[in-house]
Amino acid sequence: MIRRLFDRAVARLRAGSIGVHRDERGDVPGWVLITLMTAGLVVVIWALAGPALASLFQQAISRVSGF
């Protein structure tokens, strides 16, 4: 009887139904890291390209409006 219980417990452990909580939401710290890194890249790119993009926008508006 004890052997049979042990075999069942081992089978359930191998199947992943004991001791491992499987969460389908994913890795929260990983998502936080990805979000922060993306925000950092946006800030860096905006800081580098911001003045050039503003100048390009002003040129396009002046061409369209004729001023």
Secondary structure, DSSP 4 states (H G I P E B T S, - for coil): -HHHHHHHHHHHHHHT-SS----TT--HHHHHHHHHHHHHHHHHHHHHHHHHHHHHHHHHHHHHHT-
